[in-house]
Amino acid sequence: MIVVGKVSGLFGVKGWHKIFSETAPRDNILSYSPWYLKTRDGWQEYKVAEGKAHGKGIIVRLESCTDRDIAALLLGYQVAIRHDQLAETEEGEYYWSDLIGLRVETTQGIALGKVKNLMETGANDVLLVKADTKGADGNVQERLIPFIPGQYVVTVDLEAGLMVVDWDPEF
């Protein structure tokens, strides 16, 4: 499952929800259905009956939500989709969810850790790479590496689960 948002509030009395979307652009979340909500019983499938951008947010009505009381039961739940619901990427393009968890090594074969997250900075995306072990100071080392293919990112091999970077391991 790929988390794409969260049920963040209620809207009106007819079972609508406010959704915090983690997709870009924000209303892209509406192009996916069904959604899967992480409930106390695990991932549950919900079909989107209708939805739209509303101000700076997104509002939706799920098929099973017919009033505010039923909708309130889903507040705070994560919204996810299956990986196979994503569009195919072009050569050299990646979904963040595909990069998270990759092992990261330098061009000299020095292990730096795993991709834990990515951040959007405006100029370029940045990888948060967290070492697998603690350093001499007892802390787990984290590195921020610009995700710039051809400059810092040499190769990305999703099948092998490996990203090779041109990066000084001391930095």
Protein Blocks (a to p, Z undefined) as FASTA:
>chain_A
ZZfbdcfbdehjeopacdddfbdcfklmmmgccdddddfkopcddddfbdcdehjbccdd
dfklmbfklmmmmgoiacdddfklpccddehiacfklmgopacddfkopafbjcfbdcde
hjaccdddddfbdcfkopacdddddddehilmmbdcfknopacddddfkZZ
